[in-house]
Amino acid sequence: MLIDLNSYMGESFGVWTMGDDACILEIVSSANIACGFHAGDPEVMHNTLSLAHARGVGVGAHPGFYDLQGFGRRQILGDSPAQIERQIVYQIGAMQALAKSVGSPLRHVKTHGALGNLAAEDPALAQAVARAIASVDRDLIMVVMPGMETEKAALALGLPVRCCTIRIKRRRVFCACWSNRPSPRSAGGHCRRASTVFVSMATRRGRWRCARGLRNRASPSRRFRRPATNPCADAGAAIRPGSPARRVVPRRGPAVRRLLPHLPSASSPVR
């Protein structure tokens, strides 16, 4: 099974540094790079793209709301879907131009924070995101949470889609199949050992148990087919040595490859 292990980066700004991108780029196969609205600036974007290109890591735009102070986690009131669409085009265009300048093609787009959360549940905003991507480059892969409005909007426009079925945090791994929200800590299963088992089951067998007790299996004999081909690490701490991801991926089986159009999508039927 091929998987794409991706992570967020390029989130420094000016003299302020966040994360250890150079270290993370030794591990991941794709990078979601901030575009300057919620984090990042032209210099940070260029440096991150250069590091990714040197390591053969696929690069993608990570657009968000224009909210540097709140790190893109706050809803920006007053902007219409059409205005947000143009803001996304602006961010993707800047990232695409900088990527071209270092010789690395832009491969995908994954929305950040509040923008991603709202678009996943708001059809109008989801369509604005999909239209923005399509207007820049219809070959760009739109990375979404499965079953959400963003997946529907991308498929309606014929965009290549890849679904992020699990997200890996420092101490938690959660399923994103049926909700755009993390599973609550009260649901249990957030210790390191449980998280390691979760990642192993999802990436090697395409099967896991969600917080709601629903179990998905990437098997033709079951209704739900959601192989975890695109796990996403929220931060460097999530994939440092000893973390659930590093204990399983890639040491225990699945081959890690950067996101490509022909990689089987979690939204596609498994044959």
Residue frames relative to the residue before (quaternion, step in Angstrom):
aa qw qx qy qz dx dy dz
M 1.0000 0.0000 0.0000 0.0000 0.00 0.00 0.00
L 0.2771 -0.7474 0.5821 0.1606 3.59 -0.96 0.89
I 0.0185 -0.7832 0.6211 0.0230 3.57 -0.99 0.81
D 0.2734 -0.7122 0.6177 0.1911 3.53 -1.29 0.43
L 0.1472 -0.7821 0.6023 0.0619 3.59 -0.52 1.19
N 0.0279 0.8317 -0.5517 0.0564 3.58 -0.40 1.18
S 0.1234 -0.7959 0.5914 0.0391 3.54 -1.24 0.49
Y 0.5005 -0.6320 0.5027 0.3120 3.55 -1.28 0.42
M 0.1512 0.7916 -0.5818 0.1092 3.59 -0.97 0.79
G 0.6600 0.4761 -0.3908 0.4301 3.53 -1.35 0.00
E 0.4482 0.7323 -0.4094 0.3087 3.57 1.18 0.55
S 0.4174 0.6574 -0.4999 0.3791 3.58 1.21 0.45
F 0.1051 -0.7886 0.6032 0.0559 3.56 -1.28 0.23
G 0.8317 -0.0287 -0.0146 0.5543 3.57 -0.63 1.13
V 0.8040 -0.2129 0.1837 0.5239 3.58 -0.78 -1.04
W 0.5851 0.5787 -0.3668 0.4338 3.60 1.30 -0.11
T 0.1609 -0.8102 0.5613 0.0515 3.56 -0.77 1.06
M 0.0271 -0.7792 0.6262 -0.0004 3.55 -1.00 0.89
G 0.8455 0.1578 -0.1316 0.4928 3.55 -0.86 0.99
D 0.3550 -0.6931 0.5850 0.2266 3.52 -1.38 0.20
D 0.1651 -0.8474 0.4982 0.0810 3.54 0.34 1.27
A 0.6241 0.5553 -0.3494 0.4245 3.60 0.97 -0.80
C 0.6612 0.4959 -0.2988 0.4771 3.58 1.02 -0.82
I 0.6637 0.5120 -0.3076 0.4502 3.58 0.89 -0.93
L 0.6623 0.5327 -0.3072 0.4280 3.58 0.99 -0.82
E 0.5780 0.5551 -0.3818 0.4604 3.58 1.26 -0.15
I 0.7237 0.4459 -0.2149 0.4810 3.58 1.26 -0.41
V 0.7507 0.4258 -0.2276 0.4509 3.57 0.79 -1.03
S 0.4028 -0.6994 0.5340 0.2518 3.55 -1.32 0.26
S 0.7805 0.1300 -0.0991 0.6034 3.60 1.25 -0.34
A 0.2064 -0.7835 0.5784 0.0946 3.56 -1.16 0.67
N 0.2291 -0.7273 0.6321 0.1379 3.55 -1.03 0.91
I 0.0926 -0.8562 0.5082 0.0001 3.59 -0.18 1.27
A 0.4918 -0.6733 0.4774 0.2774 3.55 -0.84 1.08
C 0.3490 -0.7923 0.4841 0.1272 3.55 -1.00 0.95
G 0.7030 -0.4964 0.2737 0.4295 3.60 1.19 0.34
F 0.6178 0.5519 -0.3583 0.4306 3.61 1.19 -0.23
H 0.7841 0.2359 -0.1447 0.5555 3.61 0.79 -0.94
A 0.7694 -0.0643 0.0631 0.6324 3.57 1.26 -0.46
G 0.6959 0.4752 -0.3368 0.4200 3.54 -1.29 0.26
D 0.0528 -0.7491 0.6579 0.0568 3.52 -1.37 0.25
P 0.7386 -0.4264 0.2443 0.4615 3.65 -1.15 0.23
E 0.6690 0.4986 -0.3113 0.4549 3.60 0.95 -0.83
V 0.6587 0.4960 -0.3034 0.4776 3.57 0.94 -0.89
M 0.6385 0.5264 -0.3245 0.4581 3.58 0.95 -0.85
H 0.6723 0.4988 -0.2962 0.4599 3.59 0.89 -0.95
N 0.6771 0.4949 -0.2994 0.4550 3.59 0.88 -0.92
T 0.6557 0.5058 -0.3121 0.4657 3.59 0.97 -0.83
L 0.6444 0.5151 -0.3117 0.4715 3.57 0.97 -0.83
S 0.6496 0.5199 -0.3169 0.4553 3.58 0.97 -0.82
L 0.6532 0.5039 -0.3080 0.4740 3.57 0.97 -0.87
A 0.6576 0.5095 -0.3095 0.4607 3.58 0.93 -0.88
H 0.6557 0.5154 -0.3118 0.4552 3.57 0.92 -0.89
A 0.6557 0.5218 -0.3117 0.4479 3.59 0.96 -0.84
R 0.7394 0.3893 -0.2150 0.5054 3.58 1.13 -0.62
G 0.5131 -0.6772 0.4058 0.3369 3.59 1.23 0.14
V 0.4217 0.6993 -0.4653 0.3414 3.57 1.19 0.54
G 0.4449 -0.6869 0.5079 0.2688 3.59 -0.91 0.92
V 0.2199 -0.8041 0.5426 0.1033 3.58 -0.96 0.82
G 0.0511 -0.7918 0.6087 0.0034 3.52 -1.16 0.76
A 0.4989 -0.6365 0.4985 0.3123 3.55 -1.25 0.46
H 0.1465 -0.7827 0.6027 0.0508 3.55 -1.06 0.86
P 0.0090 -0.8547 0.5188 -0.0165 3.60 0.49 1.20
G 0.0378 -0.7981 0.6012 0.0093 3.55 -1.16 0.63
F 0.6866 -0.4106 0.3633 0.4775 3.55 -1.30 -0.24
Y 0.5253 -0.6122 0.4819 0.3422 3.58 -1.22 0.52
D 0.3592 0.7281 -0.4629 0.3558 3.55 0.36 1.32
L 0.0578 -0.8334 0.5497 0.0073 3.58 0.45 1.20
Q 0.6663 0.5203 -0.3124 0.4332 3.58 0.90 -0.88
G 0.7729 0.3340 -0.1779 0.5093 3.57 0.99 -0.80
F 0.4457 -0.7234 0.4271 0.3091 3.58 1.31 0.23
G 0.6548 -0.5636 0.3088 0.3979 3.57 1.05 0.75
R 0.5304 0.6518 -0.3970 0.3690 3.57 1.24 0.29
R 0.6503 0.4960 -0.3133 0.4826 3.58 1.29 -0.04
Q 0.4765 -0.6562 0.5050 0.2956 3.53 -1.08 0.76
I 0.2788 -0.7497 0.5786 0.1597 3.55 -0.88 0.97
L 0.2282 -0.8046 0.5379 0.1056 3.57 -0.43 1.23
G 0.7284 0.4519 -0.3172 0.4057 3.55 -1.14 0.63
D 0.6509 0.4956 -0.3260 0.4736 3.59 1.11 -0.52
S 0.3688 -0.7251 0.5409 0.2136 3.56 -0.87 0.96
P 0.6671 -0.4780 0.3648 0.4397 3.62 -1.20 0.27
A 0.6347 0.5322 -0.3357 0.4486 3.60 1.03 -0.74
Q 0.6547 0.4975 -0.3112 0.4765 3.59 1.02 -0.78
I 0.6486 0.5064 -0.3130 0.4743 3.56 0.99 -0.83
E 0.5916 0.5685 -0.3554 0.4479 3.57 1.08 -0.71
R 0.6896 0.4698 -0.2828 0.4731 3.59 0.89 -0.90
Q 0.6109 0.5390 -0.3513 0.4614 3.59 1.10 -0.62
I 0.6521 0.5020 -0.3109 0.4755 3.57 1.04 -0.77
V 0.6132 0.5354 -0.3396 0.4711 3.59 1.02 -0.81
Y 0.6303 0.5507 -0.3135 0.4486 3.57 0.98 -0.93
Q 0.7073 0.4659 -0.2653 0.4607 3.58 0.83 -1.00
I 0.6522 0.5007 -0.3174 0.4725 3.58 0.94 -0.87
G 0.6517 0.5335 -0.3156 0.4371 3.57 0.95 -0.88
A 0.6483 0.5090 -0.3137 0.4714 3.57 0.98 -0.84
M 0.6765 0.4863 -0.2947 0.4680 3.57 0.91 -0.90
Q 0.6434 0.5296 -0.3216 0.4495 3.57 0.98 -0.82
A 0.6610 0.5034 -0.3071 0.4641 3.59 0.96 -0.84
L 0.6704 0.4832 -0.3004 0.4763 3.58 0.93 -0.85
A 0.6235 0.5320 -0.3391 0.4617 3.58 1.04 -0.75
K 0.6448 0.5182 -0.3144 0.4657 3.57 0.98 -0.84
S 0.6467 0.5497 -0.3198 0.4212 3.58 1.02 -0.78
V 0.7256 0.3699 -0.2396 0.5285 3.60 1.19 -0.47
G 0.5588 -0.6523 0.3628 0.3614 3.58 1.29 0.14
S 0.5927 0.5547 -0.3657 0.4552 3.56 1.20 0.49
P 0.3381 -0.7645 0.5044 0.2163 3.64 -0.48 1.08
L 0.4503 -0.6547 0.5329 0.2910 3.55 -1.08 0.75
R 0.2216 -0.8298 0.5060 0.0798 3.58 -0.72 1.09
H 0.8397 0.0232 0.0511 0.5401 3.58 0.88 -0.83
V 0.2413 -0.7278 0.6194 0.1684 3.53 -1.40 0.14
K 0.0397 0.7730 -0.6317 0.0419 3.57 -0.95 0.93
T 0.3754 -0.7581 0.4886 0.2137 3.57 -0.56 1.14
H 0.3902 -0.7514 0.5036 0.1720 3.53 -1.18 0.72
G 0.9067 0.0834 -0.0060 0.4134 3.49 -1.36 0.50
A 0.8531 -0.0487 0.0617 0.5158 3.54 -0.93 -1.00
L 0.6110 0.5491 -0.3592 0.4429 3.60 1.03 -0.68
G 0.6843 0.4786 -0.2848 0.4707 3.57 0.90 -0.90
N 0.6578 0.5194 -0.3109 0.4481 3.57 0.97 -0.86
L 0.6903 0.4742 -0.2807 0.4688 3.57 0.90 -0.92
A 0.6603 0.5142 -0.3133 0.4487 3.58 0.93 -0.88
A 0.6122 0.5737 -0.3506 0.4162 3.58 1.07 -0.67
E 0.7780 0.3303 -0.1587 0.5104 3.58 1.14 -0.61
D 0.6965 0.4291 -0.2512 0.5173 3.60 1.26 -0.30
P 0.3945 -0.7561 0.4646 0.2385 3.63 -0.36 1.18
A 0.6592 0.5197 -0.3204 0.4390 3.61 0.92 -0.86
L 0.6832 0.4685 -0.2821 0.4838 3.56 0.97 -0.87
A 0.6144 0.5442 -0.3403 0.4590 3.58 1.06 -0.73
Q 0.6614 0.4962 -0.3003 0.4755 3.56 0.98 -0.84
A 0.6137 0.5429 -0.3443 0.4584 3.59 1.09 -0.67
V 0.6396 0.5160 -0.3191 0.4720 3.58 1.00 -0.83
A 0.6806 0.4918 -0.2900 0.4591 3.57 0.85 -0.98
R 0.6511 0.5114 -0.3176 0.4623 3.59 0.97 -0.82
A 0.6256 0.5455 -0.3359 0.4453 3.57 1.00 -0.80
I 0.6686 0.4902 -0.2976 0.4734 3.56 0.91 -0.92
A 0.6753 0.5080 -0.2961 0.4452 3.57 0.87 -0.97
S 0.6631 0.5204 -0.3140 0.4369 3.59 1.01 -0.74
V 0.6697 0.4689 -0.2954 0.4943 3.59 1.19 -0.50
D 0.7655 -0.2099 0.1946 0.5762 3.58 0.79 -1.03
R 0.3160 -0.7877 0.5008 0.1697 3.58 -0.44 1.19
D 0.6129 0.5415 -0.3587 0.4500 3.59 1.24 -0.11
L 0.4953 0.6455 -0.4416 0.3783 3.60 1.23 -0.12
I 0.3998 -0.7074 0.5346 0.2322 3.57 -0.96 0.92
M 0.2375 -0.7515 0.5986 0.1433 3.58 -0.90 0.91
V 0.1914 -0.7889 0.5785 0.0794 3.57 -0.52 1.22
V 0.0228 0.8262 -0.5533 0.1038 3.56 -0.62 1.19
M 0.5066 -0.5553 0.5357 0.3848 3.51 -1.39 0.01
P 0.4858 -0.7014 0.4283 0.2977 3.61 -0.77 0.93
G 0.8189 0.2805 -0.2094 0.4548 3.51 -1.15 0.75
M 0.5964 0.5774 -0.3575 0.4279 3.58 1.28 0.00
E 0.7199 -0.4511 0.3086 0.4278 3.59 -1.30 0.19
T 0.6150 0.5584 -0.3524 0.4310 3.60 1.07 -0.65
E 0.6317 0.5125 -0.3405 0.4715 3.59 1.02 -0.70
K 0.6524 0.5164 -0.3153 0.4563 3.58 0.94 -0.88
A 0.6668 0.5096 -0.3034 0.4513 3.59 0.93 -0.89
A 0.6563 0.5124 -0.3110 0.4582 3.57 0.97 -0.84
L 0.6716 0.4915 -0.2967 0.4684 3.57 0.91 -0.90
A 0.6298 0.5490 -0.3346 0.4358 3.60 1.04 -0.75
L 0.7218 0.4043 -0.2360 0.5098 3.59 1.12 -0.64
G 0.5040 -0.6856 0.4027 0.3373 3.56 1.29 0.02
L 0.3739 0.7256 -0.4953 0.2974 3.58 1.16 0.52
P 0.5082 -0.5982 0.4986 0.3678 3.60 -1.11 0.52
V 0.1282 -0.8184 0.5600 0.0116 3.57 -0.81 1.03
R 0.0086 -0.7472 0.6639 0.0291 3.52 -1.16 0.73
C 0.2839 -0.7894 0.5286 0.1296 3.55 -0.91 0.94
C 0.2950 -0.7199 0.6050 0.1695 3.52 -0.97 0.96
T 0.1423 -0.8546 0.4971 0.0473 3.56 -0.09 1.31
I 0.7896 0.1110 -0.0974 0.5956 3.59 1.14 -0.45
R 0.1738 -0.7598 0.6173 0.1071 3.53 -1.19 0.65
I 0.2538 -0.7882 0.5532 0.0907 3.51 -0.93 1.01
K 0.0848 -0.7816 0.6172 0.0308 3.55 -0.71 1.10
R 0.7535 -0.3945 0.2521 0.4616 3.56 -1.29 0.05
R 0.8240 0.1123 -0.0370 0.5541 3.58 0.85 -0.93
R 0.7362 0.3626 -0.2176 0.5284 3.57 1.26 -0.02
V 0.0805 -0.7300 0.6741 0.0795 3.51 -1.22 0.61
F 0.0271 0.8336 -0.5508 0.0335 3.58 -0.71 0.95
C 0.4962 -0.6497 0.5038 0.2791 3.48 -1.28 0.59
A 0.1970 -0.7952 0.5665 0.0894 3.55 -0.93 0.93
C 0.3418 0.7995 -0.4509 0.2019 3.57 1.21 0.35
W 0.8288 0.2409 -0.0958 0.4959 3.55 0.81 -0.92
S 0.7776 0.1538 -0.1159 0.5986 3.56 1.24 -0.09
N 0.4679 -0.6758 0.4971 0.2777 3.53 -1.15 0.60
R 0.6356 0.5478 -0.3202 0.4397 3.58 1.27 -0.05
P 0.5573 -0.5826 0.4578 0.3747 3.58 -1.17 0.50
S 0.5192 -0.5980 0.4913 0.3627 3.54 -1.17 0.52
P 0.5239 -0.6573 0.4299 0.3296 3.62 -0.94 0.78
R 0.5944 -0.5717 0.4217 0.3770 3.56 -1.16 0.58
S 0.5999 0.5842 -0.3569 0.4140 3.58 1.13 -0.61
A 0.5726 0.6005 -0.3803 0.4085 3.58 1.25 -0.36
G 0.4371 -0.7137 0.4474 0.3153 3.57 1.26 -0.29
G 0.6929 0.5093 -0.3369 0.3834 3.53 -1.35 -0.11
H 0.5314 0.6583 -0.3972 0.3555 3.59 1.16 0.43
C 0.4441 0.6604 -0.4900 0.3557 3.60 1.16 0.32
R 0.6850 -0.5051 0.3237 0.4133 3.58 -1.23 0.39
R 0.6603 0.5137 -0.3261 0.4403 3.59 0.91 -0.84
A 0.6627 0.4992 -0.3079 0.4656 3.59 0.93 -0.89
S 0.6469 0.5181 -0.3199 0.4591 3.57 1.00 -0.78
T 0.6294 0.5350 -0.3311 0.4561 3.57 1.04 -0.78
V 0.6452 0.5075 -0.3136 0.4772 3.57 0.98 -0.86
F 0.6266 0.5496 -0.3320 0.4417 3.58 0.99 -0.87
V 0.6838 0.4787 -0.2889 0.4688 3.60 0.80 -1.01
S 0.6465 0.5306 -0.3193 0.4456 3.57 0.96 -0.86
M 0.6769 0.4908 -0.2945 0.4629 3.58 0.87 -0.94
A 0.6967 0.4948 -0.2812 0.4368 3.58 0.91 -0.94
T 0.7535 0.4071 -0.2265 0.4639 3.58 0.86 -0.93
R 0.7361 0.4130 -0.2416 0.4788 3.60 1.03 -0.66
R 0.8084 0.2496 -0.1125 0.5210 3.58 1.01 -0.79
G 0.3769 -0.7361 0.4859 0.2830 3.59 1.23 -0.24
R 0.6307 0.5064 -0.3252 0.4899 3.57 1.11 0.63
W 0.1781 0.7738 -0.5961 0.1196 3.55 -1.01 0.78
R 0.4038 -0.6857 0.5453 0.2636 3.55 -1.30 0.23
C 0.3387 -0.7517 0.5353 0.1834 3.55 -0.71 1.12
A 0.6907 -0.4781 0.3426 0.4207 3.55 -1.30 0.27
R 0.6750 0.4921 -0.2941 0.4644 3.59 1.12 -0.61
G 0.5866 -0.6056 0.3634 0.3963 3.56 1.25 0.07
L 0.5435 0.6113 -0.4057 0.4077 3.58 1.27 0.05
R 0.2037 -0.7995 0.5584 0.0868 3.54 -0.79 1.01
N 0.1698 -0.7842 0.5924 0.0722 3.56 -0.86 1.00
R 0.0511 -0.8005 0.5972 0.0062 3.55 -1.02 0.72
A 0.3489 -0.7338 0.5466 0.2026 3.57 -0.82 1.01
S 0.4099 0.6889 -0.4759 0.3617 3.52 0.48 1.24
P 0.5437 -0.6390 0.4299 0.3334 3.63 -0.95 0.80
S 0.6631 0.5286 -0.3119 0.4285 3.57 1.14 -0.52
R 0.6978 0.4249 -0.2682 0.5105 3.59 1.27 -0.14
R 0.5931 -0.6010 0.4060 0.3495 3.55 -1.18 0.53
F 0.7605 0.3628 -0.1927 0.5029 3.56 0.91 -0.92
R 0.0191 -0.8069 0.5883 -0.0497 3.56 -0.68 1.13
R 0.2423 0.7821 -0.5288 0.2235 3.54 0.01 1.28
P 0.0529 -0.8119 0.5810 0.0232 3.62 0.30 1.14
A 0.4288 -0.7156 0.4916 0.2497 3.59 -0.95 0.85
T 0.0570 0.8425 -0.5304 0.0751 3.57 0.46 1.21
N 0.7879 0.2676 -0.1396 0.5368 3.60 1.19 -0.38
P 0.0401 0.8090 -0.5849 0.0434 3.64 0.53 1.06
C 0.1904 -0.7941 0.5721 0.0760 3.56 -1.02 0.84
A 0.2472 -0.7575 0.5898 0.1313 3.57 -0.86 1.02
D 0.4138 -0.7468 0.4668 0.2305 3.57 -0.71 1.08
A 0.8126 -0.0137 0.0426 0.5811 3.60 1.06 -0.61
G 0.7001 -0.4749 0.3289 0.4198 3.54 -1.30 0.26
A 0.6186 0.5625 -0.3473 0.4246 3.57 1.06 -0.74
A 0.6132 0.5747 -0.3428 0.4199 3.58 1.18 -0.54
I 0.7924 0.2591 -0.1370 0.5349 3.60 1.15 -0.48
R 0.3653 0.7114 -0.5162 0.3067 3.58 1.14 0.51
P 0.6874 -0.4661 0.3250 0.4523 3.64 -1.17 0.33
G 0.7737 0.3065 -0.2574 0.4910 3.55 -0.91 0.99
S 0.5517 0.6000 -0.4010 0.4181 3.59 1.24 -0.21
P 0.6877 -0.4854 0.3279 0.4287 3.62 -1.19 0.37
A 0.6769 0.4996 -0.3093 0.4434 3.58 0.89 -0.88
R 0.6988 0.4704 -0.2856 0.4570 3.58 0.87 -0.91
R 0.6256 0.5404 -0.3414 0.4473 3.59 1.16 -0.50
V 0.7646 0.3472 -0.1718 0.5152 3.57 1.20 -0.47
V 0.7989 0.2339 -0.0873 0.5472 3.58 0.84 -1.01
P 0.6144 -0.3139 -0.7235 0.0218 1.60 -1.45 2.00
R 0.3540 0.8021 -0.4500 0.1698 3.59 1.27 0.03
R 0.7902 0.3666 -0.1747 0.4589 3.60 0.97 -0.75
G 0.8767 -0.1667 0.0399 0.4495 3.55 0.77 0.82
P 0.7786 0.3521 -0.2507 0.4549 3.61 0.27 -1.14
A 0.3924 -0.7121 0.5341 0.2317 3.56 -1.01 0.83
V 0.2966 -0.7671 0.5473 0.1550 3.56 -0.84 1.00
R 0.0669 0.7847 -0.6098 0.0885 3.56 -0.77 1.08
R 0.5421 -0.6133 0.4511 0.3556 3.58 -1.08 0.63
L 0.6538 -0.5578 0.3583 0.3648 3.53 -1.19 0.67
L 0.0106 0.7928 -0.6065 0.0598 3.55 -0.76 1.13
P 0.6290 -0.5635 0.3696 0.3875 3.60 -1.09 0.57
H 0.7309 0.4395 -0.2612 0.4522 3.59 1.03 -0.67
L 0.4257 0.6770 -0.4927 0.3430 3.60 1.22 0.12
P 0.5060 -0.6528 0.4507 0.3387 3.63 -0.85 0.82
S 0.3356 -0.7593 0.5272 0.1813 3.55 -0.79 1.02
A 0.5391 -0.6151 0.4671 0.3359 3.53 -1.16 0.61
S 0.6528 0.4985 -0.3273 0.4672 3.57 1.21 -0.25
S 0.6121 0.5559 -0.3460 0.4435 3.56 1.27 -0.15
P 0.5670 -0.5905 0.4364 0.3734 3.61 -1.06 0.60
V 0.3447 -0.7212 0.5631 0.2096 3.54 -1.04 0.79
R 0.2724 -0.7870 0.5353 0.1414 3.56 -0.68 1.08
